[in-house]
Amino acid sequence: MTFRQRHLLGIEPLAPDEITTILDLAESYVALNRQPMKHARALEGLTQINMFFENSTRTQASFEIAGKRLGADVMNMAMQASSIKKGETLIDTALTLNAMHPDLLVVRHPNSGAVNLLAEKVNAAVLNAGDGRHEHPTQALLDALTIRRAKGRLHRLTIAICGDIAHSRVARSNLLLLGKMENRVRLVGPTTLMPAKVADLGVEVYDDMREGLEGADVVMMLRLQKERMDGGFIPSEREYYHRWGLDAEKLSHAKDDAIVMHPGPMNRGVEIDGTIADDINRSVIQEQVEMGVAVRMAAMDLLARNLRAEAEPGGVMV
């Protein structure tokens, strides 16, 4: 296995072989998580602190479960009630935590780059659980594992990422990962929800849903990031669903065996029809949630190995 990283701050620093290493190890944790006894010892004796400055259900729960299944001592910090609210800076919080000698810090923050700043100030391995509009690396990795298991490969597929691209860190991380693995990526959605300089991203861009889904192997829907919008990006939710929401008619333009994905939480009847979301023959949304725990276990396992190697004389990263 090859994994040279000290932290997991984004997909951008990862080489294709490192992505494959995470996914291959995650496969073993998928098998473990389906057994009655789900515990391993990869993080035994280590301390994991989860710091979520934004609300989260899936990501925070899966990181907590992942850490506990690997034997870590896991602490969830209530950041809404932390000293940050009393005026303490992020750097001072980091230095305070560093003095407690944690081994793994899982951080979600509303500002892009905040997680990278923390990583520069602490000795622990830092995992980015989402920072502003920047990146959400473990989401892209779990999406990649879901696609690979459903399609038998993770290269030379046609993948349509649809919806609110401009505000989505999930879209950015997936663009980076899928591009590294030699896939054909399409961005589909209204022009108001496309990022600036989209033409420089090396992807195909469509504002017509049916054209964008034509012949696609994977249809990845995104949540409307209303909390990041400060203007009239869409005419109305009803009009948005009519033009860009996924329903059976639009999905019929993709390949017959195309899979449907969504990172959650879903706005049913806005981004996706509930019948499509629940279709066990097309939707892999619940599999994405399951793969999330396994991928986060694999990422923390690999970072912990590198921490231990760093602490040993002559140690070598995996």
Wavefront OBJ file of the C-alpha trace (Angstrom):
o trace
v 0.000 0.000 0.000
v 1.144 3.524 -0.809
v -0.009 6.508 1.216
v 2.444 9.312 1.848
v 0.187 11.925 3.455
v 0.559 13.473 6.919
v -2.995 14.850 6.772
v -6.077 14.393 4.602
v -6.899 17.987 3.699
v -8.201 17.478 0.181
v -8.151 15.340 -2.946
v -5.790 17.714 -4.740
v -2.577 16.443 -3.031
v -3.442 12.760 -3.540
v -1.851 10.705 -6.299
v -3.993 8.085 -8.084
v -2.152 5.254 -6.307
v -2.943 6.838 -2.921
v -6.623 7.070 -3.837
v -6.549 3.395 -4.793
v -4.828 2.523 -1.498
v -7.626 4.174 0.512
v -10.356 2.474 -1.533
v -8.700 -0.952 -1.347
v -8.324 -0.735 2.436
v -11.890 0.561 2.742
v -13.098 -2.603 1.003
v -11.799 -4.654 3.928
v -13.636 -2.374 6.347
v -16.889 -2.775 4.375
v -16.584 -6.492 5.087
v -15.777 -5.873 8.770
v -18.737 -3.518 9.201
v -21.133 -6.193 7.947
v -20.039 -8.653 10.629
v -21.715 -8.997 14.051
v -18.419 -8.015 15.742
v -17.313 -4.797 14.062
v -14.209 -3.853 16.033
v -10.559 -3.610 15.011
v -7.497 -2.202 16.795
v -5.913 0.102 14.208
v -6.465 3.200 16.387
v -6.083 1.534 19.776
v -4.449 3.902 22.255
v -5.038 6.948 20.036
v -7.292 9.945 20.714
v -9.627 11.330 18.048
v -11.289 14.741 18.455
v -14.184 15.719 16.174
v -14.551 19.496 15.767
v -17.626 20.453 13.743
v -18.140 24.203 13.403
v -21.061 23.481 11.047
v -24.002 21.175 11.633
v -23.609 17.660 10.320
v -25.447 14.369 10.629
v -23.903 11.835 8.243
v -20.299 12.980 8.296
v -19.977 13.506 12.047
v -21.799 10.279 12.912
v -19.735 8.214 10.489
v -16.413 9.657 11.703
v -17.440 8.906 15.286
v -18.505 5.350 14.432
v -15.353 4.840 12.350
v -13.078 5.913 15.193
v -14.829 3.791 17.792
v -14.814 0.710 15.578
v -11.057 1.092 15.207
v -10.537 1.396 18.968
v -9.834 5.138 19.325
v -10.866 7.273 22.283
v -13.320 9.601 20.519
v -14.411 13.015 21.754
v -16.986 15.203 20.013
v -16.469 18.883 20.791
v -19.603 21.043 20.916
v -18.132 23.929 18.940
v -21.341 25.992 19.237
v -20.684 26.128 23.006
v -16.886 26.374 22.781
v -14.542 29.227 23.626
v -14.720 30.295 19.971
v -18.069 31.812 20.922
v -16.300 33.755 23.688
v -13.904 35.337 21.222
v -11.061 32.813 21.145
v -9.366 32.569 17.766
v -9.188 29.359 15.765
v -5.402 29.301 16.215
v -5.685 29.623 20.010
v -8.211 26.785 20.018
v -5.780 24.714 17.977
v -2.907 25.422 20.366
v -5.085 24.526 23.361
v -6.066 21.228 21.778
v -2.480 20.540 20.744
v -1.423 20.744 24.396
v -3.765 17.808 25.101
v -1.835 15.633 22.583
v -4.654 14.316 20.382
v -3.631 12.039 17.534
v -6.410 12.687 15.013
v -8.419 15.885 14.502
v -11.524 15.739 12.320
v -12.594 19.267 11.398
v -15.538 20.818 9.565
v -15.497 24.594 9.194
v -17.555 27.140 7.226
v -14.464 28.968 5.948
v -12.374 27.639 3.073
v -8.784 27.057 4.163
v -9.511 26.984 7.909
v -8.719 23.259 8.150
v -5.377 23.769 6.382
v -4.539 26.533 8.859
v -5.282 24.212 11.785
v -3.085 21.514 10.292
v -0.130 23.916 10.344
v -0.544 24.524 14.105
v -1.032 21.025 15.535
v 0.973 17.829 15.785
v -2.055 15.597 15.181
v -3.101 14.243 11.803
v -5.928 16.454 10.519
v -8.824 15.218 8.396
v -10.912 17.733 6.471
v -14.610 16.978 6.984
v -15.592 19.912 4.758
v -14.319 23.496 4.659
v -16.483 26.178 3.080
v -16.694 25.801 -0.681
v -13.193 24.304 -0.837
v -13.155 20.513 -0.391
v -14.828 17.503 1.218
v -12.304 14.741 0.474
v -13.877 11.811 2.313
v -17.183 12.424 0.509
v -15.438 12.152 -2.857
v -13.631 9.001 -1.693
v -16.822 7.329 -0.504
v -18.490 8.307 -3.782
v -15.560 6.763 -5.641
v -15.845 3.528 -3.658
v -19.593 3.401 -4.310
v -19.048 3.882 -8.046
v -16.254 1.300 -8.198
v -18.353 -1.316 -6.416
v -21.398 -0.646 -8.612
v -19.546 -0.410 -11.946
v -16.569 -2.670 -11.326
v -14.111 0.108 -12.171
v -13.318 3.758 -11.513
v -11.953 4.896 -14.856
v -13.289 5.806 -18.298
v -16.841 6.299 -17.083
v -19.157 9.140 -18.090
v -20.238 10.884 -14.901
v -22.747 13.740 -14.751
v -22.596 15.980 -11.662
v -25.843 17.919 -11.548
v -27.201 20.922 -9.699
v -25.546 23.519 -7.488
v -21.944 23.166 -8.626
v -20.836 26.672 -7.649
v -21.421 26.319 -3.902
v -20.532 22.631 -3.551
v -17.293 21.401 -1.970
v -18.553 17.885 -2.788
v -18.554 18.769 -6.488
v -15.035 20.223 -6.293
v -13.571 17.158 -4.566
v -15.354 14.806 -6.961
v -14.140 16.774 -9.976
v -10.565 16.429 -8.759
v -10.816 12.731 -7.920
v -12.736 11.640 -11.009
v -10.364 13.609 -13.220
v -7.321 11.931 -11.644
v -8.914 8.544 -12.380
v -9.431 9.324 -16.104
v -13.190 9.735 -16.227
v -15.314 11.886 -18.536
v -16.984 14.426 -16.257
v -19.983 16.592 -17.136
v -21.361 19.467 -15.095
v -25.090 19.962 -15.514
v -27.160 22.821 -14.104
v -28.223 26.446 -14.478
v -25.531 28.915 -15.517
v -26.132 30.826 -12.266
v -24.964 27.774 -10.307
v -21.790 27.110 -12.308
v -18.445 28.179 -10.830
v -16.450 31.036 -12.301
v -14.014 29.972 -15.045
v -15.841 26.659 -15.435
v -14.374 26.382 -18.929
v -10.910 25.972 -17.363
v -11.880 22.860 -15.383
v -11.465 20.411 -18.255
v -15.075 19.217 -18.116
v -18.145 19.352 -20.350
v -20.803 21.852 -19.290
v -24.550 21.600 -19.964
v -27.495 23.721 -18.884
v -29.940 21.218 -20.364
v -30.483 18.210 -18.105
v -31.472 15.787 -20.861
v -28.419 16.581 -22.981
v -26.141 16.364 -19.965
v -27.423 12.937 -18.942
v -27.292 11.415 -22.443
v -25.371 8.139 -22.177
v -24.149 8.770 -18.611
v -22.964 5.851 -16.450
v -23.373 7.792 -13.198
v -25.818 10.580 -12.293
v -24.641 12.466 -9.212
v -27.197 14.943 -7.866
v -26.208 17.767 -5.511
v -28.066 19.593 -2.758
v -29.063 23.198 -3.286
v -26.731 25.012 -0.872
v -29.254 27.633 0.201
v -27.168 28.629 3.223
v -24.346 29.733 0.882
v -26.569 31.689 -1.512
v -26.920 35.432 -1.153
v -29.060 36.191 -4.182
v -31.580 34.889 -6.716
v -29.672 31.941 -8.133
v -32.824 30.043 -9.141
v -36.257 31.335 -10.250
v -38.132 29.109 -7.769
v -37.826 25.603 -6.345
v -40.738 24.484 -8.496
v -39.077 25.793 -11.671
v -35.737 24.342 -10.582
v -37.258 20.875 -10.207
v -39.005 21.174 -13.561
v -35.757 21.978 -15.359
v -32.978 20.361 -13.308
v -34.585 18.019 -10.790
v -34.043 14.330 -11.497
v -37.171 12.420 -12.474
v -37.804 9.234 -14.455
v -38.112 11.032 -17.798
v -34.785 12.855 -17.478
v -33.067 9.739 -16.119
v -34.228 7.795 -19.208
v -31.593 9.703 -21.219
v -28.781 8.110 -19.180
v -27.671 4.528 -19.747
v -30.141 1.833 -18.713
v -27.788 0.691 -15.956
v -26.821 4.190 -14.779
v -26.653 4.622 -11.016
v -28.082 7.603 -9.131
v -26.170 9.277 -6.291
v -26.772 12.097 -3.804
v -24.514 13.152 -0.901
v -27.480 14.100 1.304
v -29.387 15.588 2.854
v -31.865 15.454 -0.030
v -34.572 17.952 -0.862
v -37.103 15.561 -2.369
v -39.195 17.117 -5.086
v -36.563 19.825 -5.621
v -33.309 18.061 -6.589
v -34.652 14.556 -7.011
v -37.956 12.716 -7.237
v -38.538 10.566 -4.157
v -39.365 7.525 -6.274
v -35.973 7.715 -7.989
v -34.168 8.227 -4.673
v -35.782 5.063 -3.295
v -35.414 2.892 -6.423
v -33.258 -0.021 -5.278
v -32.343 -0.824 -8.893
v -30.910 2.622 -9.665
v -30.233 4.523 -6.450
v -27.043 3.873 -4.458
v -27.697 6.654 -1.934
v -27.867 4.311 1.056
v -24.733 2.524 -0.147
v -22.970 5.912 -0.109
v -23.766 6.248 3.591
v -22.438 2.745 4.280
v -19.256 3.366 2.264
v -18.701 6.580 4.246
v -17.937 4.695 7.451
v -15.543 2.295 5.691
v -13.680 5.060 3.834
v -13.255 7.125 6.995
v -11.956 4.058 8.828
v -9.431 3.486 6.034
v -8.295 7.127 5.974
v -7.750 7.277 9.735
v -6.020 3.887 9.730
v -3.526 5.034 7.068
v -2.850 8.356 8.784
v -2.337 6.561 12.097
v 0.217 4.230 10.488
v 2.134 7.256 9.231
v 1.939 8.913 12.666
v 3.457 5.834 14.263
v 6.105 5.540 11.549
v 7.008 9.203 12.085
v 7.457 8.567 15.807
v 9.771 5.606 15.294
v 13.447 6.012 14.383
v 13.841 5.032 10.736
v 10.059 4.715 10.324
v 8.671 4.762 6.789
v 5.252 6.015 5.717
v 3.021 3.438 4.055
l 1 2 3 4 5 6 7 8 9 10 11 12 13 14 15 16 17 18 19 20 21 22 23 24 25 26 27 28 29 30 31 32 33 34 35 36 37 38 39 40 41 42 43 44 45 46 47 48 49 50 51 52 53 54 55 56 57 58 59 60 61 62 63 64 65 66 67 68 69 70 71 72 73 74 75 76 77 78 79 80 81 82 83 84 85 86 87 88 89 90 91 92 93 94 95 96 97 98 99 100 101 102 103 104 105 106 107 108 109 110 111 112 113 114 115 116 117 118 119 120 121 122 123 124 125 126 127 128 129 130 131 132 133 134 135 136 137 138 139 140 141 142 143 144 145 146 147 148 149 150 151 152 153 154 155 156 157 158 159 160 161 162 163 164 165 166 167 168 169 170 171 172 173 174 175 176 177 178 179 180 181 182 183 184 185 186 187 188 189 190 191 192 193 194 195 196 197 198 199 200 201 202 203 204 205 206 207 208 209 210 211 212 213 214 215 216 217 218 219 220 221 222 223 224 225 226 227 228 229 230 231 232 233 234 235 236 237 238 239 240 241 242 243 244 245 246 247 248 249 250 251 252 253 254 255 256 257 258 259 260 261 262 263 264 265 266 267 268 269 270 271 272 273 274 275 276 277 278 279 280 281 282 283 284 285 286 287 288 289 290 291 292 293 294 295 296 297 298 299 300 301 302 303 304 305 306 307 308 309 310 311 312 313 314 315 316 317 318
